[in-house]
Amino acid sequence: MLCRWWKGMCLWGVLWVVACGAPENKDAELNKAMFEVAKNYAALVSANYADVESKVKALKEAVDAFVANPTKEGLDKCKQAWLAARDPYGQTEVFRFYNGPIEQEEREGRINAWPLDESYIDYVAGKADSGIVNKKAQFPEITKEVLRSLNEKDGETNISVGFHAVEFLVWGQDLNADGPGNRPHTDFVDGGTASNQDRRRKYLQVVTEMLVEDIVAVKEAWKTDTAGNYAASFVVEKTAKESVQKILLGMGSLSGGELSGERMNVAFESKDQEDEHSCFSDNTQADILNNALGIQNVFLGRYGAVQGKGIYDLLVAAGKKELADRLKAEMEASVAAIKAMPGAEKKSFDQLLAGADTDPGRVRIKASIDALRKQTKTIADSAAALGITINLQ
C-alpha cells in the first residue's frame, strides 16, 4: 500500500514538473534569446553609426576645403560626400521611435528634420533677400547657438540645421523638372552671384560641423564597450524583453507611419516635390531604399561585419518559423518594389509623382507603399506572437 502511494506521489511530481516547470524553462530560454538579440542589435547600431560618423566627417572635410577655395569642383565634392553620408544614415532611422539617443536632446530634429522651407535659410526664386543668410541686421553672427535656437522656431518647416539644410545650401532650390537643384558655386565666391557670399560660406561650414557633433554624440551613446552609456543599459538580460519591444517598435514605426505614410504616401497624394524627403538633391528614392534596408538589417541581425541574432531568429526560437519566413519574404518584396520604382526610364521620385494613378511610375510607388504596409502589419503580428505589445500609427 505504501509502495503504491509512493509511486503515485512520484508520478504526481513528474506531472507537476511537466506542467509547471517546463514553461518556466521555456520562458527562461526565450528571455535568453531576447538578450542575445538585444546584444547583437546594440553591436549592429554601433557599427552603423560609426559608418555615418566616418561619412559626415568626410563631408566636413569636403565643406572645409570648399569654403577655403570655392570652386565648382569643390562644390561637386561636397555633393558627393553628402550623398555618401546619406546611405548609412538612412539605415539608422530604424533605431528611432522609442526615445533612444537619436531622439534625446532634440537630436533627431537637428539631424534630419524635414520638409524644409528654403526661404528660411537663404534666397529663393523671387525672394533675393530671404533667409537667415541674408538677414545680417537680424542675425549679425552665424553661430551654432544662433542656428540651434532657430531650428523649428515658429513652425515645423523652419529648419535651420541638419542634413537637409546642408543639402539645400549645396544644391540650391530645385527648380528643374528633370533633375536636382543647380546652385552655382559662385554663390559662395566673393563678388560672385547672389549676395552675402561670406555668410553663406559661414553657414555651410557651421551647420556641417553641428551635424558631425550630433552624429558623434549618438554614436558614443551606442558604443558597446563603454560603461554607463545607453548601450550598456539596453543590453541587460533581465530587461531584454523591454529592449526587444523597442526594437520592434522602431521597425514597425519606420515601416508604417513614417516611411509608407509621411515619406511616401503624403507626396503620392499631393504630387508635390516639396513633400519628398531629399527634394534638393533628388536623393529620395535612395533614402526610401536605405530606410527599408535598415528595417531588414535589424530583422536579420546584420550590418557590415556584424552578423548575429535578429528578430527572425527570435521568432524561430519562439516556435514561430512560419511567421518569421513570411515576414522575411515580405521584407524582400518591399525592398524589391522600392528598387523597381525608378523603372527602366530611371526617373527620380519627384518625376514619378506626376500624372494619373494609372501611370507606371505612380503604380510602382503605390506598390511599394502597399508592400511596406503589409510588412508593418506582420511586424505587429510578430510582436504579439512574442507576447509584446507595440502601438503603431
C-alpha positions as CSV (number, residue, x, y, z in Angstrom):
1,M,0.0,0.0,0.0
2,L,2.8,2.3,1.0
3,C,4.7,1.5,-2.2
4,R,1.6,2.2,-4.3
5,W,1.2,5.6,-2.5
6,W,4.8,6.4,-3.1
7,K,4.6,5.6,-6.8
8,G,1.6,7.8,-7.0
9,M,3.4,10.7,-5.4
10,C,6.3,10.3,-7.7
11,L,4.0,10.3,-10.7
12,W,2.3,13.4,-9.5
13,G,5.7,15.1,-9.1
14,V,6.7,14.2,-12.6
15,L,3.4,15.6,-13.9
16,W,3.9,18.8,-11.8
17,V,7.3,19.3,-13.3
18,V,6.0,18.8,-16.8
19,A,3.0,21.1,-16.2
20,C,4.7,23.9,-14.2
21,G,8.5,23.6,-14.6
22,A,8.6,23.3,-18.4
23,P,7.0,26.7,-19.0
24,E,9.5,28.3,-16.7
25,N,12.3,26.8,-18.6
26,K,10.8,27.8,-21.9
27,D,10.4,31.4,-20.6
28,A,14.0,31.5,-19.5
29,E,15.1,30.2,-22.9
30,L,13.1,32.8,-24.7
31,N,14.4,35.6,-22.4
32,K,17.9,34.4,-23.2
33,A,17.2,34.5,-26.9
34,M,15.8,38.1,-26.5
35,F,19.0,39.0,-24.6
36,E,21.1,37.7,-27.5
37,V,19.0,39.7,-30.0
38,A,19.4,42.9,-27.9
39,K,23.2,42.4,-27.6
40,N,23.6,41.9,-31.3
41,Y,21.3,44.8,-32.1
42,A,23.5,47.1,-30.0
43,A,26.5,46.0,-31.9
44,L,24.7,46.5,-35.2
45,V,23.6,50.0,-34.2
46,S,27.1,50.9,-33.0
47,A,28.6,49.8,-36.3
48,N,26.0,51.6,-38.4
49,Y,26.5,54.9,-36.5
50,A,30.3,54.5,-36.8
51,D,29.9,54.4,-40.6
52,V,27.7,57.5,-40.5
53,E,30.3,59.3,-38.3
54,S,33.1,58.5,-40.8
55,K,31.0,59.7,-43.7
56,V,29.9,63.0,-42.1
57,K,33.4,63.7,-41.1
58,A,34.4,63.3,-44.8
59,L,31.6,65.7,-45.7
60,K,33.0,68.2,-43.2
61,E,36.4,67.9,-44.8
62,A,34.9,68.5,-48.3
63,V,33.0,71.5,-47.0
64,D,36.0,73.0,-45.2
65,A,38.1,72.6,-48.4
66,F,35.3,74.2,-50.5
67,V,34.9,77.1,-48.1
68,A,38.6,77.8,-48.2
69,N,38.6,77.7,-52.0
70,P,35.1,77.8,-53.5
71,T,35.3,76.1,-56.9
72,K,32.8,74.1,-59.0
73,E,34.9,71.0,-58.4
74,G,34.9,71.6,-54.7
75,L,31.1,72.0,-54.6
76,D,30.7,68.8,-56.6
77,K,32.9,67.0,-54.0
78,C,30.5,68.4,-51.3
79,K,27.6,66.9,-53.1
80,Q,29.3,63.5,-53.5
81,A,30.2,63.5,-49.8
82,W,26.7,64.4,-48.7
83,L,25.2,61.6,-50.9
84,A,27.8,59.1,-49.4
85,A,26.7,60.0,-45.9
86,R,23.0,59.6,-46.6
87,D,23.3,55.9,-47.4
88,P,24.4,54.7,-44.0
89,Y,22.4,57.3,-42.2
90,G,19.2,56.1,-43.9
91,Q,19.7,52.7,-42.5
92,T,19.9,54.1,-38.9
93,E,16.4,55.5,-38.9
94,V,15.0,52.2,-37.7
95,F,16.8,53.0,-34.4
96,R,14.2,55.7,-33.7
97,F,10.7,55.9,-32.2
98,Y,11.5,54.7,-28.7
99,N,13.3,57.7,-27.1
100,G,16.7,56.4,-27.7
101,P,19.8,58.5,-28.1
102,I,18.8,59.9,-31.5
103,E,15.6,61.4,-30.0
104,Q,17.1,62.7,-26.8
105,E,18.0,66.4,-26.5
106,E,16.1,67.0,-29.8
107,R,18.9,65.5,-31.8
108,E,16.8,63.9,-34.5
109,G,15.2,67.3,-35.2
110,R,18.7,68.8,-35.6
111,I,20.0,66.0,-37.7
112,N,17.3,65.1,-40.2
113,A,14.2,67.4,-39.8
114,W,12.2,68.0,-43.0
115,P,10.4,69.3,-45.0
116,L,12.4,72.4,-45.1
117,D,11.3,75.9,-46.1
118,E,14.2,77.0,-48.3
119,S,13.4,80.7,-47.8
120,Y,14.0,80.3,-44.0
121,I,17.7,79.8,-44.8
122,D,18.6,81.6,-48.0
123,Y,17.3,83.3,-51.1
124,V,14.8,81.5,-53.3
125,A,13.3,82.5,-56.7
126,G,11.6,85.9,-56.4
127,K,12.9,86.5,-52.9
128,A,16.6,87.5,-53.2
129,D,16.8,88.8,-49.6
130,S,15.1,86.0,-47.8
131,G,16.6,83.7,-45.2
132,I,19.0,83.8,-42.3
133,V,21.9,84.2,-44.7
134,N,20.6,87.5,-46.0
135,K,19.3,89.0,-42.7
136,K,22.5,90.4,-41.4
137,A,20.9,93.1,-39.2
138,Q,18.6,90.5,-37.5
139,F,21.4,87.8,-37.2
140,P,24.7,89.6,-37.2
141,E,26.7,86.4,-36.4
142,I,26.1,82.9,-37.8
143,T,27.0,80.7,-34.9
144,K,26.0,77.2,-33.6
145,E,24.0,78.8,-30.8
146,V,22.0,81.0,-33.2
147,L,21.2,78.2,-35.7
148,R,20.3,75.8,-32.9
149,S,17.9,78.4,-31.4
150,L,16.2,79.0,-34.8
151,N,15.6,75.3,-35.7
152,E,11.9,74.7,-35.9
153,K,11.2,78.1,-34.3
154,D,7.7,79.3,-35.0
155,G,7.0,76.4,-37.4
156,E,7.9,72.8,-38.2
157,T,9.3,73.8,-41.6
158,N,11.6,76.4,-40.2
159,I,14.5,74.1,-40.4
160,S,17.9,75.8,-39.9
161,V,20.2,72.8,-39.3
162,G,20.9,69.2,-40.3
163,F,21.3,67.1,-43.4
164,H,18.7,68.9,-45.4
165,A,20.0,72.4,-44.5
166,V,23.4,71.3,-45.9
167,E,21.6,69.7,-48.9
168,F,19.8,73.0,-49.7
169,L,23.0,75.1,-49.3
170,V,24.9,72.8,-51.6
171,W,22.3,72.1,-54.3
172,G,20.1,75.1,-54.0
173,Q,16.4,75.3,-54.7
174,D,15.1,72.5,-57.1
175,L,13.5,74.3,-60.0
176,N,14.3,71.6,-62.5
177,A,11.6,69.2,-63.6
178,D,14.2,66.6,-64.8
179,G,16.9,66.9,-62.2
180,P,18.1,68.2,-58.8
181,G,18.9,71.8,-57.8
182,N,21.8,73.5,-59.5
183,R,23.2,76.2,-57.2
184,P,26.2,77.9,-58.8
185,H,29.5,77.7,-56.9
186,T,29.8,81.4,-57.4
187,D,27.1,81.9,-54.7
188,F,30.0,81.3,-52.3
189,V,32.6,83.4,-54.1
190,D,33.2,87.0,-53.0
191,G,31.8,89.3,-55.7
192,G,30.0,86.3,-57.4
193,T,26.3,85.6,-57.8
194,A,23.8,86.4,-55.1
195,S,24.9,88.4,-52.1
196,N,26.3,87.7,-48.6
197,Q,28.7,85.1,-50.0
198,D,30.8,85.2,-46.9
199,R,27.8,84.5,-44.7
200,R,26.7,81.6,-46.9
201,R,30.1,80.1,-46.6
202,K,30.0,80.5,-42.8
203,Y,26.5,79.0,-42.6
204,L,27.5,75.9,-44.6
205,Q,30.6,75.4,-42.5
206,V,28.9,75.8,-39.2
207,V,25.8,73.7,-40.0
208,T,28.1,70.8,-41.2
209,E,30.2,71.0,-38.0
210,M,26.9,70.8,-36.0
211,L,25.8,67.7,-37.9
212,V,29.1,66.0,-37.1
213,E,28.8,66.8,-33.4
214,D,25.3,65.4,-33.2
215,I,26.2,62.2,-35.0
216,V,29.2,61.7,-32.8
217,A,27.0,62.1,-29.7
218,V,24.6,59.4,-30.9
219,K,27.4,57.1,-31.9
220,E,29.1,57.5,-28.5
221,A,25.8,56.6,-26.7
222,W,25.7,53.3,-28.6
223,K,29.3,52.2,-28.2
224,T,29.2,48.7,-26.8
225,D,32.5,48.9,-24.9
226,T,31.5,51.9,-22.7
227,A,30.1,51.6,-19.2
228,G,27.2,53.7,-18.2
229,N,26.1,54.7,-21.7
230,Y,22.8,53.9,-23.4
231,A,24.1,50.7,-25.0
232,A,25.1,49.4,-21.6
233,S,21.5,50.0,-20.2
234,F,20.0,48.4,-23.3
235,V,21.9,45.1,-23.1
236,V,20.7,43.8,-19.8
237,E,19.4,40.3,-19.5
238,K,16.6,41.0,-17.0
239,T,15.2,43.8,-19.2
240,A,15.8,42.0,-22.5
241,K,12.0,41.9,-23.3
242,E,11.8,45.6,-23.0
243,S,14.7,46.1,-25.3
244,V,13.1,43.8,-27.9
245,Q,9.9,45.8,-27.6
246,K,11.9,48.9,-28.5
247,I,13.5,47.1,-31.5
248,L,10.1,46.0,-32.8
249,L,8.6,49.5,-32.2
250,G,11.4,51.1,-34.2
251,M,10.9,48.6,-37.1
252,G,7.1,49.0,-37.2
253,S,7.0,52.7,-36.8
254,L,9.5,53.4,-39.6
255,S,7.9,50.8,-41.9
256,G,4.4,52.1,-41.3
257,G,3.5,55.7,-40.3
258,E,6.9,57.2,-41.2
259,L,8.1,55.5,-44.4
260,S,4.9,54.3,-46.1
261,G,3.0,57.2,-44.7
262,E,4.8,60.5,-44.1
263,R,7.7,59.9,-46.6
264,M,5.8,58.2,-49.4
265,N,2.0,58.5,-49.2
266,V,1.9,62.2,-48.4
267,A,4.0,63.0,-51.5
268,F,2.0,60.4,-53.5
269,E,-1.3,62.2,-52.6
270,S,-0.1,65.7,-53.1
271,K,2.1,65.1,-56.2
272,D,4.3,67.9,-54.8
273,Q,8.1,67.5,-54.9
274,E,8.3,69.8,-51.9
275,D,6.8,66.8,-49.9
276,E,9.6,64.4,-50.9
277,H,12.4,63.7,-48.4
278,S,15.5,64.9,-50.2
279,C,14.0,67.2,-52.8
280,F,17.0,69.4,-53.5
281,S,19.3,66.5,-54.4
282,D,16.7,64.2,-55.8
283,N,18.0,61.5,-53.5
284,T,14.6,60.5,-52.1
285,Q,14.4,57.1,-53.8
286,A,17.8,56.2,-52.2
287,D,16.6,57.5,-48.8
288,I,13.5,55.3,-49.0
289,L,15.5,52.2,-50.1
290,N,18.0,52.7,-47.2
291,N,15.2,53.0,-44.7
292,A,13.8,49.7,-45.9
293,L,17.2,48.1,-45.8
294,G,17.7,49.3,-42.3
295,I,14.5,47.5,-41.2
296,Q,15.6,44.4,-42.9
297,N,19.1,44.6,-41.3
298,V,17.5,44.6,-37.8
299,F,15.2,41.8,-38.7
300,L,18.1,39.6,-39.9
301,G,20.6,40.8,-37.3
302,R,23.2,42.0,-39.7
303,Y,25.1,45.2,-40.7
304,G,28.5,45.0,-42.4
305,A,30.8,42.8,-40.3
306,V,28.1,42.3,-37.7
307,Q,26.3,39.0,-38.2
308,G,24.2,37.8,-35.3
309,K,20.8,37.0,-33.9
310,G,17.9,39.1,-35.2
311,I,14.1,39.2,-34.8
312,Y,13.9,36.4,-37.4
313,D,16.0,34.1,-35.1
314,L,13.9,35.1,-32.1
315,L,10.6,34.2,-33.9
316,V,12.1,30.8,-34.8
317,A,13.3,30.2,-31.2
318,A,9.7,31.0,-30.1
319,G,8.3,28.3,-32.4
320,K,7.0,30.8,-35.0
321,K,9.2,29.9,-38.0
322,E,6.3,30.2,-40.5
323,L,5.6,33.8,-39.3
324,A,9.4,34.5,-39.4
325,D,9.6,33.2,-43.0
326,R,6.5,35.2,-44.0
327,L,7.9,38.5,-42.7
328,K,11.3,37.7,-44.3
329,A,9.6,37.3,-47.7
330,E,7.5,40.4,-47.2
331,M,10.7,42.5,-46.5
332,E,12.4,41.1,-49.5
333,A,9.3,42.1,-51.6
334,S,9.3,45.6,-50.2
335,V,13.0,46.1,-51.0
336,A,12.4,44.7,-54.5
337,A,9.4,47.0,-55.1
338,I,11.4,50.1,-53.9
339,K,14.4,49.2,-56.1
340,A,11.9,48.9,-59.1
341,M,10.4,52.4,-58.5
342,P,12.6,54.3,-61.0
343,G,11.7,51.8,-63.7
344,A,13.5,51.3,-67.0
345,E,13.4,55.0,-67.6
346,K,15.3,55.7,-64.4
347,K,13.1,58.5,-63.3
348,S,13.6,60.2,-59.9
349,F,10.9,60.1,-57.2
350,D,9.6,63.6,-58.0
351,Q,9.2,62.7,-61.6
352,L,7.3,59.6,-60.8
353,L,4.8,61.6,-58.7
354,A,3.1,63.4,-61.5
355,G,0.3,62.1,-63.7
356,A,-2.6,59.8,-63.2
357,D,-2.7,56.9,-60.7
358,T,-2.6,54.5,-63.7
359,D,0.8,55.9,-64.9
360,P,3.6,53.3,-64.5
361,G,5.6,55.5,-62.1
362,R,2.7,56.1,-59.7
363,V,1.7,52.4,-59.9
364,R,5.3,51.5,-58.8
365,I,5.2,54.0,-55.9
366,K,1.8,52.6,-54.8
367,A,3.1,49.1,-55.0
368,S,6.0,50.0,-52.7
369,I,3.6,51.7,-50.2
370,D,1.4,48.7,-50.2
371,A,4.3,46.3,-49.6
372,L,5.5,48.3,-46.7
373,R,2.1,48.5,-45.1
374,K,1.8,44.7,-45.5
375,Q,5.1,44.1,-43.7
376,T,4.1,46.6,-41.0
377,K,1.1,44.5,-40.1
378,T,3.2,41.4,-39.9
379,I,5.7,43.2,-37.7
380,A,2.9,43.9,-35.3
381,D,1.7,40.3,-35.5
382,S,5.3,39.2,-34.8
383,A,5.4,41.3,-31.7
384,A,2.1,39.8,-30.5
385,A,3.4,36.3,-31.1
386,L,6.3,37.1,-28.7
387,G,3.9,38.5,-26.1
388,I,4.9,42.1,-26.8
389,T,2.6,45.0,-27.5
390,I,3.6,47.8,-29.8
391,N,1.4,50.7,-30.7
392,L,1.8,51.7,-34.3
393,Q,0.4,54.7,-36.1
